[in-house]
């Protein structure tokens, strides 16, 4: 099993903690950022296998952030996450290249399914 380099972009610490506890347990390297600036800097400086990004961030629209990330790293698979039903935003995100959207709260098995579907790896 390949250890993945996973980027998590979410303003809520609990989401980063969840990824660190669950995916970190399997040996994957998790980078957690909480702001747009941190996300763009991380994508510029690192190669990630997949990114998980909150659709609603304070002061920013996740779809807007997705567009900027795709300019920097067009091949990076990005999975949107939301605790809200945002069909219009999901459609916009899909058009910009988001590979999936997870509804919060989600479980480890949901992450594993998305990774398998997005990059073809079992984790």
Secondary structure by P-SEA (a helix, b strand, c coil): ccccbbbbbcccaaaaaaaaaaaaaabbbbbbbccaaaaaaaaacccccbbbbbcccccccaaaaaaaaaaacccbbbbbbcccccaaaaaaaaaacccccccccccaaaaaaaaaaaccccc
